[in-house]
Amino acid sequence: MTWAQVLPLAFVMIAGPQIITSFFLATSARWAATSLAFVGGAAIAIIVEVTVAYFVGRGLKSAGGKKHSGTVDQVIDWVVLALLVFLAVHAFLKRHDNQPPKWMRALQKERPMGAFLLGLALLSLFPGDIASSIAAGLHLARHKAAWWECLPFVGLTLLLLGIPALMVALLGKRASVILPKIRDWMDGNAWIVSEIVLALFAAITIKSLVSG
């Protein structure tokens, strides 16, 4: 199940402003509409990025043909590994950025259209998200996975982004007490989980390189 190998990258996708934004939106007056709009914008961004990366990888394999398939696979593995190193360094350097930007304070007054555009922007313009989507798409293409195998990665990422809103739906008023605590924990510790995930995925990629 190649698709299962890229699932952990979903956490790397949302670690940072992406999940913190979800928490702020979930505590807004129009939490259901804004959270749904935010996830919708994120869905478009992720699907486009991972799909482009996937078909670029498929194109490279097709261009290489059977004669050079091994070389193309190695090139893709090296690119994926380079992206993982970039993501690991990026997460480490950003580990102390624990204070939400001032613009996040206004998210509790955000409208659905603004939330949609924010989801589109946060999941398509941040270097970490671009690198994660490319790594996932290329990895799946390199191992001859079908395109639909990108969808579990997309789905898990969106589920993680939607968890704050789901907690509000399930917990009601109690969520206003619990969510800030979880948000603060994510602010301070998400980078550690990201590094663990990236190390595991890097091990899978290195194994693929060694085995050819």
N, C-alpha and C positions, 0 to 999 in steps of 0.2 A: 504494500500500500504506500506508494510514493507520496500521495497527497497527505498522509499522516505525518510525514517527515517535516513538512513545512508549516504545520499547524502552530508549533510553538512561536513562530515568527509573528503570529497575530498579537501576542503580548507586546512584542517590541514595537509593533505598529501603533499601539494605543498608549504606550508609556510616555508620559509628558503632558503637554498642553491638551492633547486630544482627549484623554480620559478626564483630566481636570475640568475641561469645558463641559463634558457630559454631567459631571457632578453639579456644576453651577446651574446648568440648564434644568436639571432635575429638581432643583430647589426654587425654581422660578414660579411665578403665578400661573403661567400657561405651560407647565412642565410637560404635559403629554404632547401637545402640538409642536413645541419647540424641540423636544427630544427626538420625536419622530422625524421632523424635518432635518435635524442635524445628522441622524443616522442615514437618511435618504441621500443627502449630499455626499456623505462619506462613502456610501455604497457605489455611487457613480465614479468617484475618484479612484477607489481601490480596483474596481472591475476594469476600468480603462487601463490603469498602470500595469496590473498583473497580466492582462490580456496582451498588451503590446509587447511586454517582455517575453511572454510565452511564445508568441508567433515570431519574434525576432530569433529566439532560440531554435524554433522549428526551422526557420529559414536558413540559419547557419548550418544546421545538420543536413538539410536537403542540398545546400550548395556544396557541402563537403563530399557528399556521396558516400558510398560504402568504402571506397578506397581510403578516404581521409577521415572517416567517422571517429576513429580513436583520437586523432589530433584535435578535432572539433570538440569532442567531449572534454578533453583535457583543458582546452582553452576556456570553455564555459565553466568548468570547475574552478579554474584559477580566477576567473572574473567573480564568481560567487564568493570565493574565499576572500578576495580583496574587498568585496562589499561587506562581508561579515567583520573583517578587521576594522573597516571604516566605522561600522555601526558600534563596535565595541569601544573604540577610541572616543567616538561621539558621546556615547552614554556615560563614559567615565569622566569626560571633561565637563559634562552638564550635570554631574551628580549633586553639586551644591546649589543649583538653581531651583531652590525650593519655594521661593516666594512667587505666587501667581502674578503675572503681569497686570498692570492697572486696568487694562481694557477688559480683563475677565470680570472685574467687579460689576461691570454693566450688563453682564450676561443674564442676570436675573430679570432684566427688563427687555430682553431680546424678543423680537417677533419671529414667527416661523420662517419667513423668507430670509431674514438675516441669519437664522440658525442653519438653514439649508446651505447658504453660501459659505458660511463658516466651516461647515462639515466638508464641503467641496474643497475649500482652500487648505484647511489643516491637514487633510489626508492626501493632498496632491502636491503641495508646495514645500513641505518640510523635508529636508535632505534624508532624515532617518526613514520616513515613510516611503520615499521614492526608492531608496536603496533596498528596503525590506521587500517591497513589491517586486522589484527587478530580480532580487535574489530568489524569491519564491517562484516567479514565472520561469526564469532560466533553469532552475533546478528541475522543475517539472518537465520542461521541454527536453532537457538533456537526458532524462530517464524515460523518454518516450511515453509520458503520461498523456492521457486525453485532456482536452481543454477543460472539460467539466470538473476535472480534479482540482482546478483552481478554486472552485466554488466553496468547498469546505473551509479553506483558508479565509476567503472573503466573509463567509457566514460567521465564523468564529470571531473575526475582528469586529464585525457589526454587533454580535451578541455582547461582547465585552464592552463596547461603547454604550449599549443599551441597558446594561446592568443597573446603573443608578436609577433610571426611570422605572425599571421593573421593581426595584426595591421600594420606590415610592408607592407604586401600585399595590404592592403586597403589604407594606408596613404602615402605610398611611402617615399620620402625624409623627409616629416614632422615627420615621426616616430622617426628619429634620435634625434629630440628635445623632443618629448613627452615621449618616452620610458624611458630615464634616470630619468625623474621626477617621473614616476610611480614606477620605480624600487626603488628609494630612499624612496618613501612613504611606499612601501611594506617592505623594510628593517626595518623601524622604527615602523610600526604599525600592521604588520601581526600577531604578538603575541596576540594583543588585540582581534582581530577577532577570532583567534583560541580559546582563553579562552571562548568567548561567545558561540561558536559552541559546545565546549566540555561541557559547563554547560548545554546547551539545551539537548544534547544527554544523559548526566548523569541523567537529570530529567526524560527522557523517560525510561531509564534503571531502575531507582529507582521506578518509577510507575509500571513497569513490575514486580519488586521484591515484591512490596507491594500487588499487585493484585494476585500474584501467577501464 
